[in-house]
């Protein structure tokens, strides 16, 4: 007994398989290719939308973070000017420490992300 198996990966089957599809139903191979191209275009549009949304969210987050920090700092300055130097100084230092903390945390997360992506690329290259 002889057993054979074949497999493929990717959006399109091998040319021989497409030819057999065409023999079964004329024009079927072209329909499969058009379907794969349509799916590819749809995926690209979704990825563009996600990237644009992420950039917009990050920009808005940065702007709103700046507004909150400056409001706190200005409130601290107002308190110092009004004679409440301890409370005002605490507000200013808290705002600045929070900004530094967020900055350092985001840098560390970016480095972790980069390390994960580098490791994934390295493993993918080793498997080939």
Number of C-alpha atoms within 10 A of each C-alpha: 2 3 4 4 4 4 6 8 7 7 13 15 15 12 10 9 12 18 16 13 16 15 12 11 10 12 13 16 21 13 12 16 15 12 14 15 14 12 13 13 12 12 12 12 12 12 12 12 12 12 12 12 12 12 12 12 12 12 12 12 12 12 12 12 14 13 12 13 19 15 14 19 21 15 17 24 18 14 19 18 11 10 10 13 15 11 15 22 17 15 21 21 15 16 19 16 12 12 15 12 12 13 11 12 12 12 12 12 11 12 12 12 12 12 12 12 12 12 12 12 11 11 11 10 9 8 6 5
